[in-house]
Amino acid sequence: MAVDADVCMIVEGGYPYIVGGVASWADAFMRASPQLRFHIIAISVSSQSRRPSYALPENVVGITDILLDVCPPGVTPNRRGQQQVERLISLLQTSVISGDGSVFEQFIKHLLATGYGQTALLDSKAGWLAMEAAYAELLPSSPLLDFFWSWRFLLRSVLAIARTPLPQVRVFHAAGTGFSGLAAACARIATGRPFLLTEHGIYTNERRIDLAVSDWLFESGAGGFAISARPSELRSTWMNAFQSFSRISYAMADVITTQYRTNQIFQCSDGAAESKLRIIPNGIDADKFSSLARNTAPRRPTVLLIGRIVPIKDIRTFIMAIALLKDLVPNALGIIIGPEGEDPGYAAGCRQLVDQLGAASSIDFLGRVPDVMEYLLSADVLALSSISEAQPIAVLEAAATGLPVVSTDVGSCREIIEGFEGDPVKGAGGSVVAPCNPKEMAEALAVILLDDRKRAEMGDVMRRRAANYYHKDRVKGLYEALYAELQTSPPQPQQVKLS
Amino acid sequence: MTNVNVTIEALTRRGTLAGVFGAYSYASFIVAGPWIFTVLGLSYLSATACDGSCADLTIFRSVVIYNSMYSLIITSPLAFFAGRYASRQLHRGCDQHVFYVLVLSLSIFLLLTLLLAAPFYTLATRLEVYEQVASIQNLLLIGSAWLLIPFLGVIRAHNGIIIAFAAGSLAVFVLGHLPADTTATSLLLSFNGGFAVTDLILLATIVRRFGSQIVVDHELKDEWRKVWELPVAGFAYALGLWIDKIIMWHLAPSDNLAASGALQTMPSYDTAMFWSQLSSIPVIAVFLVHVETRFSARLSEFHTRMQQRASLGELKELVQNAARHALSGVVGLFAAFAIIAAMMILTSLALMSELGLRPAYMSILRVALCAMAFYSSAILCFNFLLLLDLRRQALLIVLTFLVLNGALTVAFLPLGPAFYGYGNMFASAASLLVGFGLLFKELPWLNYHAFITNNASL
C-alpha cells in the first residue's frame, strides 16, 4: 500500500496552534520517533487562530485541519432523498444518544454513500423535520433556539469530521476520545486501517467540568408556562453526546492506551472492552533532566506552579495556598509560569485575588518563559492545584530534576509521587492533597519547605522513579512496538454500500 | 413589523376618524401614490383642457401614460432594493449610508432615462423640442416620486407623504388654470409643476431625517448580490403590469391611436385597464391597514417569542395563527375585490361618461375588472411572501404573470376585439393560483424559514 505517512496523529483543540498538555505530548512524542513519518489532523473551530505555536518536527509530512463549525455542503437531496435524510439523522441521533459503535458505523457508511452534507442534513426541509423529531424525543418543551444551535453544532461537527479527506497511513492514532476519537473512528470505518486511542485525561470527566462552569448553557425555564412542560436539560444532552463520543471511540479503537490504572476504571465504566486496554505512561528525557545541577544559591523558599491560567488548573486554590503559606513559612514565594491568553477573564480574576489577599509580594506571574528549566532548578517545591489532570509532563520533568511535588489527588499524580504496585522505587516524593483545599496544600508545602533533609530525600525518590518508569526510551519502545503490532494486522477495507 | 405597518397601526390606534382617514390615505399613497396622482391629474387637466378630442390633449395623455410605464419599469428594481436596504440599515441603527443609496438610485434612474427614454422621445416621436423636454422632465419627476416613497415608508413619515401629494394636487389645480392656451407643453408643465412640488416635499422630508451627507457604503455590492431576487422581482412586477398594454399599443390590429410617431396608445384598452386597477386601491388600502399590519404584528410576536426561548410547541401555535390569518386574509380580500368588480360592472354603464368610457370599451372593462380581482389577490400573496423574506417564491409569482400576460395577450390578439383583455385575465388567474399555492405551501414552514432560510447568523 502506498502511504503518505506511517501514522496519522489526530489532536483536538491544540496542536500545533495552542500550547498545552496534549499538544506538548504530541510534539514530544513525534520528535521521539524521527524514523516514523506523521500526518497531523488538527481539530479546532474557525474562530481559533491557526498560527502555529510549535515549530513542526521534520518527520511531520502534512497537516489536515478539521474546523468543527465548517462542513461541506455535500450533495443536494432530490425529492426521494427525504427518506435517506430521515434515516441518516435517525442513525446519528441513536448513536449520539446511545454511543453504539455499530449504529455509528452504519451512519458513516450511509453518509459516505449518499454524499450528503450540510445542505441535506441541516439546511433542507427534510433536515429540519428530522431536527424537530430529535427535539421531540430529546428535549420537548425546552427552548427551541438553544436546542437548534446545540443540534446544529453537534451535527456540523460530526459532518465536518466524517467528510474530511483522509491521508493514506498505516495507523490512525487519536490523542483522546471526543472529536479526535470520533475522527479516528470515521477513518477506521472508511479505510479499515487500525485505530490506536491514547487517552490522557478522561474526556467525559473533563467535559463534565467544562459544562458545569460554562455560562453559555443555562436552564432558562422559558419553555412556556404549560403545566406539562418539563425543565430543560440541554446540559445533560451535551454530556450524553460527549459520553457517546467516548463510547463510539472505545468501540471502534483496536487498542486503547492510557498512562495509569485509575483511568482504566473510568474507561471500562464508559464501555471500553478490557481486552483493548493497555498502560503506557508519558515519557520524558530523564537522563537530560537528572544530569542538570540544582541551583543551591541562597533564595526565598520558592514554590513553582507550571500550567495555563485556566479554571481547570484551579490557580485560585494555589494563590490562596500561598497566601496562607506566608504565615507558616515567612518570606515564601510562589511563582506561576504559564500563558494567560486562553481565558483572559479568569487570569484577570486570579490577579485580582492576589491583590485582595494582600499577597502581591509573595506571588509572581511570569507568563510564558523562554527556559522553564532555569526555574525548575531554582525552586524548592513544585505545586499542582488542578482539579483534573492526566499525567502532567510538568510534574514528570520536575521529578526528573529531583524536585519534590505537592499535588492535588488528580490523574496519576498519586502514582508519580507515592509510587504504585510493583514500583521498585519505594517512598514518597512529595505530598498528595485534596483538590480545592488551599489550607491542606499550604500545610503540605510548609512541611517540605521547612525540612531540608526531607526535601532532599523526596527529591531523590522523584528523580529515581522518573528515570526508572517514565524514561522516554522505554515509552518510545512501547509505542513503536504497538505500531508494529497494529501494522501487521491486514487492512480491512470497508465496503461502503447502502444496506 | 415593517415600518409601514408600524405607522398604520399607530394611526389606527388613535381611535379618531382623522387617524383612520390618515391610515387609509397613507396606505393608498405608499402603494400607488404617483399612479393615483397621475390618474387624478390626467382626469383634471383633461377636463380643463378641451373636450377630449384635441391633438394636444392626446399627446399629453400619451406622454404621461408612456412615462408612467417607463418610470415604473426602471424604478421598481431600484425601489425594491433601496427600500429593503434603508429598512435594514435603520433596524441596525446605522443610517449614514441611506442618503447615499437614495442619490445612487436617483443617479441610476437618470442615467437609464437618458439612455433609454430620451432617445425614444427625440428619435422615435415627432414631438416639438419643447414637448420633448417637458416629456423627459415629466418622466424624471414621476420616477423620482416612485424612488422617494420607499424611503418615506421606512422613516414612517406618513404626514410628509400625505402633505406632499395634497400640495402637489393643489399645485396642479392652480397651474391648470394659468395657461391661456392648452398645448401639450403647457399641460405637461402644469402636471410637472404638481409633481415637482410633491417630489420636493418628499425629498425635503428625507433630507431632514438623514441629512445630505453622502457616505459611500462599500458593502452595497455584496448586499445587492445577496438579495438579487428583489430587483429582479421589481422589474418583473413592473414589466408584467405593462406588457399587455405595450403589446396592445403596437400589435393590435384596430383601435390604436398614434399620437406622435411611435408614441402609440390604445384608449379603449388603456382606459378600461386603468379604471379597473384604480378600483382595487381601496381594497389594497384595507389590506395594508388591517390584514398585512396584523400579520406583520403576528410575525413580530413570533420572532420575539423565539428570541425569548419559546418551545417548538408554542412557536408552532404562533405559526398556525399567522398562517390562518394570512390565508383567510387573501380569501376575504379576494371576495372584496370580486364585489368591487361586480359593483363596477353593474354601475359602469351609468357612470360611463364620468369615467371617460365609451360603449365600445365596456367588454374590455368587464374582463379587466375580473382580471383585477385575480391579479390584486396574487399581489397580496406576493406581499406576504416578501414579508416572510421568501424572495424567490415571490419572484416566481411576478415572473409567472409577466410571461403569461405577454404570451396570452399575443395569443388572444388574433381572436379579435371581443377577446381583448382575456390574456391578461387568464394570466392573472394563473398567477393567483401560483401565489396562493406558494403561500399555502410555505406558511407552515415559518419556523424553518426563520431558523434556516432567513437566519443571518448562518
Contacts between the chains, C-beta under 8 A, distances in Angstrom:
chain1	res1	chain2	res2	distance
A	122	B	452	7.8
A	123	B	452	5.6
A	123	B	458	7.9
A	125	B	445	6.6
A	125	B	448	6.0
A	128	B	445	7.9
A	128	B	447	7.6
A	128	B	448	4.5
A	128	B	451	7.5
A	128	B	452	6.4
A	132	B	312	6.5
A	135	B	312	5.7
A	136	B	312	7.7
A	140	B	311	7.6
A	140	B	312	7.8
A	140	B	313	7.7
A	141	B	311	4.6
A	141	B	313	6.5
A	142	B	311	6.5
A	143	B	309	3.2
A	143	B	310	6.8
A	143	B	311	6.6
A	144	B	306	7.1
A	144	B	309	7.6
A	144	B	310	6.7
A	144	B	311	6.1
A	144	B	312	4.5
A	144	B	315	6.0
A	144	B	447	7.6
A	144	B	451	7.9
A	145	B	306	6.1
A	145	B	307	7.0
A	145	B	309	5.3
A	146	B	309	6.4
A	147	B	312	8.0
A	148	B	451	5.6
A	220	B	309	5.0
A	222	B	308	6.0
A	222	B	309	3.9
A	222	B	310	6.8
A	223	B	309	7.7
A	223	B	310	7.7
A	223	B	311	4.6
A	224	B	310	6.4
A	224	B	311	5.2
A	224	B	313	7.2
A	224	B	314	5.0
A	226	B	311	8.0
A	226	B	313	7.6
A	229	B	311	7.1
